[in-house]
Amino acid sequence: MPAVTRMAALQKDCAALMPEMFKACEVLQFESEQLVLSVPNAALAARLKQKLPNLQESLAKRGWQVSAIRLKVQVSRNIEKAIRAKQLILTDGALTAMASLGMALEDEPRNAGLKAAIDSLLRRHRGVAGD
């Protein structure tokens, strides 16, 4: 348990020193005065690498004996599921209004695209509603 507490305290100190960088970073290991940090991508690793001397110095001021800091790029364990696009469900009143609009449009070439879009929307939403 002391090791877990120590790692949590180190993570907290790193996050306090560089909050914008450590939102996605994690302390992986701290042994023999060597700190290993997990970084989610190479771009963040490159930015963090430039700030490592400052981080090492700041950690020393807080009482951590860190002689070296290594970065390990690895994909986050918490892979977010792809966000689905919301499926809009139109009410019966909205579908009726769209159908009325489609019928009210004159049969002219300039309205052809709009009429086709309205027809497609009605077919799709009536299919979803089970009509």
HELIX and SHEET records of a PDB file:
HELIX    1   1 PRO A    2  LEU A   17  1                                  16    
HELIX    2   2 ALA A   42  LYS A   61  1                                  20    
HELIX    3   3 ASP A   92  ALA A  104  1                                  13    
HELIX    4   4 PRO A  109  ASN A  111  5                                   3    
HELIX    5   5 ALA A  112  ALA A  129  1                                  18    
SHEET    1   A 3 GLU A  26  GLU A  31  0                                        
SHEET    2   A 3 GLN A  34  VAL A  39 -1                                        
SHEET    3   A 3 ALA A  68  VAL A  73  1                                        
END                                                                             
